[in-house]
């Protein structure tokens, strides 16, 4: 059960990172620093999101 909760938390963090990358992309000035921020937030968000989804999908519930 703890792995499933961790997967949900990672998925939510990933969604937040992807949303933040999208907001920075839309409101950015296009400078070099802004591009680095967008790439970092986007990559970390994608990694967290897909890791969380796979953790939720591959974890089986045990009957108690």
C-alpha positions, 0 to 999 in steps of 0.5 A: 500500500505504501508503494501505491501512495508513493506512486500517487505522490510522485504522479502529483509532483510530476503533474505540478512540474509539467504545469509549471514548465507550461506556465513558464513557457507561456509567460517566458521572455525567451532568454537562455535562463528561461529555456533552462528552467523550462527544460529542467521543470519539464524533464523532472516533471515527466520523470516523476509523472511516469515513475509514479504512474508505473509504480501505481500500475505495477503495485498489487494490492494484498488482501489484509 
